[in-house]
Amino acid sequence: MVHVYVVCPICFSNRPISPLRGVGDGFPLGEYEGLLVDTPIIQLREALPGPGRGHREKGTGGFQVVGTLSLADVLGDPELEGLAIQMKDRLVMMVREYVKAGLIDKAELDV
């Protein structure tokens, strides 16, 4: 059986959309409500000690989210500002390719 994955054009990580969801069921992430300046775009995680390699215990170990940073936070941090610019550059390239392919009309980009 062939499995279908969506690959993020910004970071190239992937997420399976089948067989868990049929390809025709729509995008598996739900409705997109827009990126606001205070929407978290970075998660800070802490590695917690676990039971050891090869052993699993529910509720122990793993990488727990200990904080988030919004676009405004990232732009205000000199160490992370370059990351926001790289993400913007990839997004601009992605939109250009969608326009070239005819999937986005320039009128849709009117802000």
Phi, psi and omega in degrees: 000136178269133178258143182253133179236145170265131179251126179291124180286351179269312185245352178067014171285162184230162182218129180290139174242353173211153005277004180299322177227141176293149182299327181281000183279000180096180183290131189285355184267357180089189182288141176267122184259005178099151179264113177265161183297339180256009177287131179297130176242350178226136174252138173260126183236149178242132177281119180262147179293142180240190183283354180115161183300131177086355181243138180235136173225128181297134176087003178237152176071186178092187181249107182266138177288123180247358178178166177224158176233135178271174176301319179298319178297316183295317180293336179273357182250113183303330180286334184252351183303323179298326178296317178298322179291319177298318179297319178297316180299317178295320179297317179298316178298319181296315180296319177302316180295322177295322177294315179300323181281353179084012181273341176234129175270141181303332178295333178291341183269002180295116180251000000 
